[in-house]
Amino acid sequence: METIIRGLKGDRIFFTSDTHFNHSSIIRHCNRPFADVEQMNKVLIENWNRVVGKNDKVFHLGDFSFGGTALWNKILDQLNGKIYLIIGNHDIKNMRNAVIGRFEQVAFQMYLEIEKQEIVLNHHPFLCYGGSYNNVWQLFGHVHTRENNTGLDAPRLSVLFPRQYDVGVDSNNFTPISFKQVNDTINQQIQQSNEKIYNTDNREADASTGESM
């Protein structure tokens, strides 16, 4: 189930993932700086509404909330924006049919074109994907990227493409991130990757020159 949306303007578009509203154990699992789930929900909602306006688009890349319909509706009633949900592994277990209509669209994967930038959205980071070597982004969540990450997925993050980025709250100050912020971050990652390749090529060239002398 994939949704394709083209021709979007980037000025009022945001991305986020892995809010885990109403999930008390995530505080311990990911070392989140909250005393309890009530404080976590409150801060996540405040941060969201501080940057997202009523008519802005938000692409949530999965693991939205725990709990049943009433708890989901309580959170959704407080959030600004038109929300598109990419289904995460926890959403499969927690999302009820009654809340699906609260989102603009719900899909396992989305393909966007924002100001001619092609973007693949999925809850999980891909090992490979179409266009990964040709300027297509892949935004993801799931892995809860953070400082001193010791999760089972942490070693996999070393092989990401520079055009991939974790939009989850744990790596973005518990706040949705704008299209412009993602664009700036990915461009920085591409520059760093190119510099690393350049430096590696120079070292190999120097070593080769030394061997031939």
SVG drawing of the C-alpha trace seen along z (x, -y; Angstrom):
<svg xmlns="http://www.w3.org/2000/svg" viewBox="-15 -28 76 34">
<polyline fill="none" stroke="black" stroke-width="0.4" points="0.0,0.0 1.9,-3.1 0.6,-6.6 2.1,-9.0 1.8,-12.7 3.4,-15.1 3.6,-18.9 3.9,-19.9 5.4,-23.1 7.9,-22.8 7.2,-25.9 4.7,-24.4 5.5,-20.7 6.9,-18.9 8.1,-15.4 8.3,-13.4 8.2,-9.9 8.2,-7.7 6.3,-10.0 5.1,-6.9 2.3,-8.9 0.9,-7.1 3.9,-4.7 5.4,-4.9 8.2,-2.3 9.7,-4.3 11.0,-6.8 13.3,-4.1 14.0,-2.4 15.3,-5.5 16.4,-7.5 13.9,-10.3 14.2,-13.3 10.6,-13.0 9.4,-12.1 6.4,-10.2 4.2,-9.6 1.9,-12.6 4.9,-15.0 6.1,-13.3 2.8,-13.7 2.5,-17.3 5.9,-18.3 5.5,-16.5 2.2,-18.2 3.5,-21.6 6.6,-21.2 4.4,-20.0 2.0,-23.0 4.8,-25.5 6.1,-24.8 3.1,-23.3 0.1,-25.5 -3.5,-24.5 -3.2,-24.1 0.3,-22.7 1.0,-19.2 2.7,-16.8 4.0,-13.4 4.3,-11.1 6.5,-8.1 5.0,-5.7 4.7,-4.6 2.3,-7.4 0.7,-6.2 -0.1,-3.4 -3.5,-2.7 -7.0,-2.4 -9.3,-4.7 -10.0,-7.1 -6.3,-7.7 -5.5,-8.2 -8.4,-10.7 -7.4,-12.6 -3.9,-13.2 -5.2,-13.9 -7.7,-16.5 -4.8,-18.5 -2.4,-18.5 -2.3,-21.1 -2.0,-20.3 -3.2,-17.9 -1.5,-14.6 -0.5,-11.8 0.5,-8.6 3.0,-6.0 2.2,-2.9 4.9,-1.8 5.3,1.6 3.6,0.5 0.7,-1.1 -0.2,2.2 -0.9,3.4 -2.4,0.2 -4.3,-1.7 -8.0,-0.9 -10.2,-1.4 -12.1,-4.1 -9.1,-6.5 -8.0,-5.9 -10.3,-8.7 -8.7,-11.2 -5.6,-11.2 -5.5,-12.7 -4.1,-9.4 -2.7,-6.2 -0.2,-4.0 2.7,-1.7 4.8,-3.8 4.6,-7.2 6.4,-8.7 6.5,-12.5 7.7,-15.2 8.3,-18.4 9.6,-21.3 10.9,-18.6 12.7,-16.8 11.7,-13.1 11.3,-11.5 10.5,-8.0 8.9,-7.7 8.9,-4.5 8.9,-3.7 12.2,-1.7 15.5,-2.7 16.2,-0.9 19.4,1.0 18.8,-0.1 16.0,-1.9 15.3,-3.3 17.2,-6.5 19.5,-6.2 22.5,-7.1 20.5,-9.8 19.3,-12.4 16.2,-10.6 15.9,-11.0 14.6,-8.3 13.2,-9.5 12.5,-7.0 12.0,-6.5 12.0,-3.3 15.6,-3.3 15.4,-6.2 18.7,-7.7 20.2,-9.5 23.4,-10.2 25.0,-7.1 22.5,-4.9 22.9,-1.3 19.9,0.2 20.0,3.3 19.7,1.2 22.6,-1.1 25.3,0.7 23.2,0.6 23.1,-3.2 26.8,-3.4 25.8,-2.2 23.1,-4.7 23.3,-6.7 23.8,-10.5 20.4,-11.1 18.7,-9.1 17.6,-10.8 15.9,-9.8 13.1,-12.3 12.1,-10.7 11.7,-12.8 14.6,-11.3 17.1,-12.8 15.2,-16.1 14.6,-17.7 11.2,-16.0 9.9,-18.3 8.7,-17.9 11.3,-19.0 10.5,-21.1 11.3,-20.4 13.9,-23.1 15.6,-21.7 15.7,-18.2 17.0,-19.7 19.8,-21.6 20.7,-18.5 20.8,-16.1 22.9,-18.6 25.4,-18.8 25.5,-14.9 26.2,-14.8 29.0,-17.4 30.5,-15.4 30.3,-12.2 31.9,-13.7 34.7,-15.1 35.3,-11.7 35.4,-10.1 37.8,-12.8 40.1,-12.4 40.1,-8.6 41.0,-8.9 43.8,-11.3 45.3,-8.9 45.1,-6.0 46.7,-8.1 49.5,-9.1 50.1,-5.5 50.2,-4.4 52.7,-7.1 54.9,-6.1 54.9,-2.4 56.0,-3.3 59.0,-5.4"/>
</svg>
